[in-house]
Amino acid sequence: MIERLFCAHQELNDEAINAVIQKQYEFNSPEDSLGRIAEIVVKLASHQKTINPQVKKPWLSVFVADHGIAVEGVSDFSQEMTAKWSESICKGEAAISGLASFSKLEVDVVDVGLIGNLSSNDSLSVSKIGQGTQNFSKKPAMSQEEMLRAIEVGMQTAEKAKTAGSDLFIAGELGVANTTSAIAMVSVLSGKTPIELMEIGRTRVMRSERDKAELIEKAIDLHKEKLTSPLRILQHLGGFETAALCGAYIRAAQLGMTIIVDGFMSTVAVWLADLVSRNDQLMHCKSVDMMMDLGQFSVPETMFCICGTCPRLVEWCFFSHKSAVNIHGLVLEILAVDPMLTFDMKLGQGTGAVMVLPLLEQACAVHNHLAQFVMGEGILGGSDEPKDNCPFY
C-alpha cells in the first residue's frame, strides 16, 4: 500500500507536447484562436504520448457512502436519501444516468459504506467498509484501517478501469452530509475557520449555516491534536467515498489515465491526493504508522511529486466546472487550476465531469482534422509502464 500510494510515477511526454504545439502553429488559423481547445489537446497529448490524442474509452465510477455527521441535521436531506439516490443510479433513473447514456458510458456504482444494502444490480459493485462513517463531531470518522481500506477500493476501481482498456477516468460521489465533511477538511487545510469559508462571496449567512459552522469548529477542536497530515485529516473528518476518490485519483495517474474531476467534494479529494503524492517527508516511510503521522498539509512549494521528476497529480486532471458551493472557487484557486465551465451545479455523482466529456472529444476532433492537412498522422513512441527511475512502484 505505501509503495503504491505516493508518486504518480508518470512523466508528461515533452516530445508530444512540443510536437502538438508545433503542429498547432502550422494550422491555417489565427494564432491562439483555438484558446483552451488547444490547451486541452496539449494536455491529452502529453498523457497519451501521441501527436493525435483521442478519448476512446472513458470510464465512470460513482462512489457512494453515508456520513455519521448527518445525524446532527447538517443536511437538507435525510440520511436515507443516499441509498435511494444510489438505487436510482443503478436503475438508470438519475441525472447522471441520462448523461452517461448520451456519452455511451456504463455507470459503475461502488458502495463503499452505505447504511444498509442495495438490491443486486449489474451496475453495482459492493466494497463496503462499514455502515457509514462515525459522527466526527463525537469521534474520528474512520479508523486508520478503515480509511486505508477505502483508499484501496479506489485504487482497485482505477485498476479495473485500466484493465477494461479505459484511457480516461471519471469518478463521482454521493453521500448525504458529505459537503459538511468537505468543509471541515478545507477549514483545516486552508487555515480558515468554517464561518469564514461560508462567508466567501456572500453578503449574509443563514442561522442554520452558522450553527453548522459552529458544529464543525467544535469538531475540529476535538480532533486538532491529530490533524497533522493529509491522511489524518481524511481519517478524522472525511468519508469512505472521499478516501476511495483519493485512492482512485492517485492510481489513475499512475496508470497513465487522464482524469476529469467533478465538483466540490471531488476537488477536495484531489487536493488531499495531490498533497499525499507530493510530500517528500514520506519518501523514506517504513510503516503505515509512520505514513499516517508524517507530512505537512500546506501546499508544498515543489511542483513535482516526491520522486523529484513526476508532475503534480493535478497535471493529470481536467477540472470540469466551478460548482454552486461558494467554497469550491477557493479550493480551485489554491490548487491553481481553472475549471472548464461554470454551471452553478452542485449535484455531484459525476454529472459535471460527464458534461464536459464531449468538449474533450470535440477538441481532439478539431485538432486531428486540421493536423491531417499540415503534417499527416504521427504517433510518438512510449509505454504506459512506469518509468525505470521512479522508486515507487
Secondary structure, DSSP 8 states (H G I E B T S, - for coil): -HHHHS-------HHHHHHHHHHHHTSSS-TTTTTHHHHHHHHHHHHHT-SS-----EEEEEEEE--GGGGGS-SSS-THHHHHHHHHHHTT-SHHHHHHHHTT--EEEEEEE-SS-----TTEEE---SSS---TTTS-SS-HHHHHHHHHHHHHHHHHHHHTT-SEEEEEEE-TTHHHHHHHHHHHHH---HHHHHHTT-S---HHHHHHHHHHHHHHHHHGGG--SHHHHHHHH--HHHHHHHHHHHHHHHTT-EEEE-SHHHHHHHHHHHHHHH-GGGTT--SHHHHHH----S--S-SB-TTSSSB-GGGGEEE-EE-SSTTHHHHHHHHT---SEE------TTHHHHHHHHHHHHHHHHHHHHHTTTT--------SS--TT-S--
